[in-house]
């Protein structure tokens, strides 16, 4: 049963953010952005430890203030624009094992740019994974607009081939639903992750659906303002 398993929440938060500078420590409705993810992890019924991997001293201090563990300063080579999610996760797992002598059964990857995801979402995703007998789950939400209504445009912006006949003649409610990654929750069996080098396992991985109003992934000032409004009203 999953209640006998151990879960490590990993929150990645490097200091360099180009589109929205210092976004991880920006004030979002009275708390730094990263605090919302730390608190969600700490309030989960199943997460055993919440840690932040960062290269930034201010982020580290803020994270500690809100209860997260910051066991190391992330290496510079894992803090640039080219570092991957998998590299950051592997470094964390190896540090815990080799330097701290601690091992966990599952990783729970929580991006701080998803402040509308709460502890109930984390716990529901964990339960869902075990109900499915899965090794991993990744959160998704329904696309805000039908994918059939999108397309590519040539240089001259000619729209004659932009949509096919089905899309042109269909109402949105008649089109098949499509989903997108919302960036809020990634959960994976650590041994499976180490074997495959990725949270997106080749098999036995399932989608955990979340509502659109909890699926804002902050990358720009507009995203930030939308999250602020939703935090005040519906979430």
N, C-alpha and C positions, 0 to 999 in steps of 0.2 A: 504494500500500500504506500502511496506517495507521502503519507504523513511520517513514514520512517526514513524518507530520503532527505538529503541535505541540499540546500539551494544557496548559491552565491549570486547576489545581485551585483552586476558590474555596470557602473555608470561612466561613460567616456566623456571627458570634458577638456579638450585642449584649449589653450589660451588664444590661439590665432583663429579669428572668425572674420572673414573679409566682407561678406554682404551685410552683416549686422554685428559690428565690432563689440566685443566683450559681452556677447549675448547671454552667456551662461551665468553671469552675475548681474544682469540687468534686473531691476525691480519689476516684478509682475504681481500686481495687486498686493503689495506689501511684503513680498518675499523674493529673494533672488530666484531667477528662473530654475537653477539647478535644485533648489530646496524642495520644489514640488515633487521631483522624482525621488529624491532621498527620502522624503517623508512617506511617499507611497510605498517604497521598498520596506521601510522600517515598520510600517503599519500592516504589512502583509502577514497573514497567519502562517505562511510556509517558508518565507525567506529567512535564512539563518544569519546572514551577514550582508551588509550593504557597504560596498566600497566604491571609491571614485579613483579612476586612473586619469591623471592630469600632469601636464608639464608646467602648470601655472601656479605660482605661490598664492595669489589671491584666491583663486578657485579652491585650492587645497584648504586654506584657512576657513573659507565660507562653508565648505563641505563638512569639515570637522565640527564647526559650530552647530550645524544642523544634524549631527549625529552619525555621519558616515565615517568609515575608516579610510585613511589615505596612507597605505603602507609603503609607498615608494613614489619617487618623482619619475614620471614617464620619460623614457629615453628620447632624446632629440630626434632620432631616426624614426620614431613611431609617433611623432607629433607634427609632421609636415602634411602638406596636401596630398601626398601620395600614400600615406600609411593606410592600410585597410582595416576593416572591422576585425577580420580574422586574425591579423597580426597582433592587434591590441588585446584581443581575448586570449590568444595563446600566451603572450607575454605575461598576462595576469595569472593565468592558471599555473604556469611554470614557476613564477615567483612565489606563489602561495605554497606550492609543493616543495620547491628546493630551498627557499629562504625561511619560510614560516612553518614548514612541516604540516601544512593543512591541505586536505583534499575534500572536494565536494562532489556530489552526484550530478547536479545540474547547474547550469549557468542561466541566469535571467538577465538579459542585456536590455538596459533601460536607457534610451537616449534622453538627455535632459531637455531636448527640444520638443518633447511631447508632454507638456505639463498638465494636460487634461485627462491623462490616463491616471486612474487612482488605484488604491490597494485592492479594491473589489475586482477591478479588471485583471490585475496580476493574478489574484487567487482563482478567479474564474478560468483564466487561461491555463493555469497549472492543473486544475481539476479536469478541464476539457482534454488536455493532453493524456491524462491517465485514463479517462473514460474511453478514449480512442485507442488506448494501448500504444500511443505514439512515442517516438524518441525526440520529437521536436514540434514546436508550434510557432507560427509567425502571425502577428496580427495584421488584419486587412480591414478595409472598409469598402463599401460600394462606391463606384465612381460617381462623382457629382453630376456628370452628364454622360449620356450614352457614348461609348467609344466609337460607335458607328457614325457619329456626327463630327468626327475629327479626321484629319487627313494631311497630306503634304501639299505644298504649293510650289509651282515652278517660279522661276525668277520674274516672269511677267504677271504673276498673280492670277492666271487663268483658272477659273473654278469649274470648267466644264467636266473635269474628271475628279473633282474633289470628293464627291460622294457617289456611292453606287445607287442603283434604283431602289434597293430595299430601304436604305437609309432615307432617301428622299421622300418615299411614299409612306413611311411608318411614323406612328406616334411614339413618343419616348416610352410609354408604358407597354408598348407591344414588342419592344426590342429586348433581346436577351441581356440579363444583368452581367456587368463586368466589375471586377474588383481591383483595388490597388493596394500595395504595401502602404501602411500608414506610419511605419517607423516607431510605433509605441512599445511593442513587446516582442522579444525574441527569446525563446526558451529552448534549451537543447541539452540532451544527455552529454556530459563532458567527455566520456570515453568515445562516443560516436563523433563528437566534434574533433577530437584529437586524431581520430582515424581518417576522417574526410577533410579536415582542415577548413571547415565551413559550417555555419549554422543551417544553411540550406542543404539538408541531407538529400541524398539521391532517392531515398524511400522512407516510408513511415514518418512523414512530416505532414502536418495538418494546418489549415488556415483557421485562425481564431477571429471571428468577425466582430468588429466594434462599430458603434454608430459614428456617423460623420462628425457629429458635434464633439466627439472625443478624439478626433483624428487629425487635429491641426498639428503639423510638423513645422516648427518655426525655423525659417531660413531667411526671412526678410522682415522689414519693419511692418509691412502689411500683415504678415502672419502673426507677428507679435501683438498687434492691435486687435486682431480677430480673437486671439487667445484671451487677451484681457477682457474683451466684451463677453465672451462665453463664460469665463470664470465668474464674472459678476452676475450672470443671469441664469443660464440653463444647466450648468454642470455642477 
